[in-house]
Amino acid sequence: MEHLGRLFDADNPLLGKAADQLGYVVPDLEQAMKGWIDRGVGPWLTVGPVVVTDNKYLERPSRPMLMFGFCQVGGVQLELIQPLDDEPSSWRAFLAAGWSGFHHCGFCVEPRDYQRSIARARASGATMLQMMSFSGARFAYFLPPDRVGSPIERIRLEEVAPEKANAVRNSVAGGCMIGELIEFQPRIREMFATVTQAAATWDGKSRPVRHLLGPVAKAGIGSRLLRTIRFR
């Protein structure tokens, strides 16, 4: 991630840090999960549908409805995102441009460092593409001044089966155009741990798709209702 590293000085927590999450935008979540499961990558834990009420895309508020799927492969989390309506968002724009698949590299940032990371990204010339909150945590997608190079060498796949590792590497071979800052608040930390535990105990067959957080009608990401529902 050399290009990403050049955006930040030595005090920034992103410098020299491998991606914690690889995000993919897809037109059909069910089909996308099936494709990964067929390659031995699972289980997938789903969230939604949810309406993102606390969201700004290109500085303008919007309320996109989404479904998510999460899975852990070694030291990296995979995230699948399906937009469910035409509300403006980076995800909808990605699909509208004719693309599908790898969308962003996500980097977890401690809460005390989040605002500083945002400020330094802006100062470096990065463009804040989209900002939102989820269950009490903040997230920001940004476009670096230079396209971020392929994260293949920095993916923490650790001791996973070669076929799983190859599936992940092949999926990101084109490099990363968007970075994401993830404020690693306790609820998000809990979610990451739940996804990791599911992968660690999966037998490769049973319950390849599970609800992490079920349908939440008319509840915004970051709302009181959503925060009161425990991950399961």
Secondary structure as the mmCIF struct_conf table of DSSP 4:
data_model
#
loop_
_struct_conf.conf_type_id
_struct_conf.id
_struct_conf.beg_label_comp_id
_struct_conf.beg_label_asym_id
_struct_conf.beg_label_seq_id
_struct_conf.end_label_comp_id
_struct_conf.end_label_asym_id
_struct_conf.end_label_seq_id
HELX_RH_AL_P HELX_RH_AL_P1 GLU A 2 GLY A 5
TURN_TY1_P TURN_TY1_P1 ARG A 6 LEU A 7
BEND BEND1 PHE A 8 PHE A 8
TURN_TY1_P TURN_TY1_P2 ALA A 10 ASP A 11
BEND BEND2 ASN A 12 ASN A 12
TURN_TY1_P TURN_TY1_P3 PRO A 13 GLY A 16
HELX_LH_PP_P HELX_LH_PP_P1 LYS A 17 ALA A 19
BEND BEND3 ASP A 20 ASP A 20
STRN STRN1 GLN A 21 VAL A 25
BEND BEND4 PRO A 27 PRO A 27
HELX_RH_AL_P HELX_RH_AL_P2 LEU A 29 ASP A 38
TURN_TY1_P TURN_TY1_P4 ARG A 39 GLY A 40
STRN STRN2 TRP A 44 VAL A 51
BEND BEND5 ASP A 54 ASP A 54
STRN STRN3 ASN A 55 TYR A 57
TURN_TY1_P TURN_TY1_P5 LEU A 58 GLU A 59
STRN STRN4 ARG A 60 PRO A 61
STRN STRN5 MET A 65 VAL A 73
TURN_TY1_P TURN_TY1_P6 GLY A 74 GLY A 75
STRN STRN6 VAL A 76 PRO A 83
BEND BEND6 ASP A 85 ASP A 85
HELX_RH_AL_P HELX_RH_AL_P3 SER A 90 ALA A 96
TURN_TY1_P TURN_TY1_P7 ALA A 97 GLY A 98
STRN STRN7 GLY A 101 VAL A 109
HELX_RH_AL_P HELX_RH_AL_P4 PRO A 111 ALA A 123
TURN_TY1_P TURN_TY1_P8 SER A 124 GLY A 125
STRN STRN8 THR A 127 PHE A 134
TURN_TY1_P TURN_TY1_P9 SER A 135 GLY A 136
STRN STRN9 ALA A 137 LEU A 143
BEND BEND7 PRO A 145 ASP A 146
STRN STRN10 VAL A 148 VAL A 148
HELX_RH_3T_P HELX_RH_3T_P1 ILE A 152 ARG A 154
BEND BEND8 GLU A 159 GLU A 159
HELX_RH_AL_P HELX_RH_AL_P5 PRO A 162 SER A 171
TURN_TY1_P TURN_TY1_P10 VAL A 172 GLY A 174
STRN STRN11 CYS A 176 CYS A 176
BEND BEND9 MET A 177 MET A 177
STRN STRN12 GLY A 179 GLU A 183
HELX_RH_AL_P HELX_RH_AL_P6 PRO A 186 ALA A 200
TURN_TY1_P TURN_TY1_P11 THR A 201 THR A 201
BEND BEND10 GLY A 204 SER A 206
BEND BEND11 PRO A 208 PRO A 208
STRN STRN13 VAL A 209 LEU A 213
TURN_TY1_P TURN_TY1_P12 ALA A 217 LYS A 218
STRN STRN14 GLY A 220 GLY A 220
TURN_TY1_P TURN_TY1_P13 ILE A 221 GLY A 222
HELX_RH_AL_P HELX_RH_AL_P7 ARG A 224 THR A 228
BEND BEND12 ILE A 229 ILE A 229
HELX_LH_PP_P HELX_LH_PP_P2 ARG A 230 PHE A 231
#
